Amino acid sequence: MHVRELTRDLVSIPSHQDETAAGDYVEDWLRRETDADVIRDEVGNVIARRGEGGASLALVGHHDVVDPAPSQLDTSGGYVVDERSGRLYGRGAADMKGAVAAAMLAFRDADPAGELVFASFVGEEVGGVGARHAIEHGFAPDYAVVGEGSTNYSGPGVTDVAVAHRGRRGSTITARGTAAHASEPDVGENAIYRAADAVDAIRKLEPPTVEVAGEPLEGQVTVTEIDGGSGINVVPDSCTLTVDERTVPGERVDLESVAALPGIEWTVDQDLPPMRCGDDGFAESVLEVARAVQSDASTPPELVTKPHATDAGWLVQAGTECVVYGPSEPGEAHTATESVSIRVLERCLETYRRLASTGWKRGG
């Protein structure tokens, strides 16, 4: 089966509300096409293993997707898949069923240099539910290649090797005050004013920056929502802020100093970890294979960083050395015109296959 056909099959299966059918397809295919030990865990992750000895390498993806746009659905609620100009269009083509298809074929066709693992997780789009469950139940490969997008980062037409990415910490800042009639504001304590003090403090924070692969990976912190007040003539006793923070490996913005302001409460709602590969030998091994596969490229692949979180963050946090290498390009994921290059899918398949066979051992 060609990676194009396998990707089409996977993309055609709705998996934005329920990943079961897509997981069924992946599981059945692996049982039919390989002699691997295949399991389907309690939350729906599909994990397969073959080969033995030495360090383990995992090819990692996810088969859930975000909600499709109306144009990506047919009249029966199925997913529309279209092919034109060398690209496959459809919800999940880029993020990331194309990479899952390439990993499935590479897992089947490789001659493993050690233990080879395939994993397709559920719930990546809602905070890494599947990856976290797998890790909590012992999923601990030594090395992993996560097939999220790394194409067109250093230049057009190149699939790079991402060795770090930012995480996301989402917080709620709640300002508490004392209600009063607006005609006597000094009787109360205005929660909006306290929230404004918190906003001023957040704007003065210096997000950290770390250098990875010769380039800066910058943190960010942004107030994205504010809500407070109960009436035009009432001094408000509550006001809430939503804070979006993009984290970098090893450093965090000092939101504790904001939480120390009078009347301020701080709650972390989501904390997706950043990723940084700590094994330079492994990263260089992946880069070497990527360059060999793309020997005809006008510019060779590079070690790069990504701006957003992936399941690699959870894996690195648990002790797995990770890189990200996949077909999706900036601006493709989660869009109404989401698509993936068939040529780049073939490139990723060959890179995964070579890595699984021999290319990653130097990092072990």
Helices and strands as residue ranges (DSSP letters): H 3-11, H 20-33, E 37-40, E 46-50, E 56-62, G 70-72, E 82-84, E 87-89, I 93-97, H 98-109, E 115-121, G 124-126, H 129-136, E 143-146, E 161-165, E 167-176, E 180-181, G 185-187, H 191-204, E 209-212, E 215-218, E 220-228, E 234-235, E 238-247, H 255-259, E 264-272, E 275-276, H 280-293, E 303-306, H 312-317, E 321-324, E 339-341, H 342-354, I 355-359, G 361-363
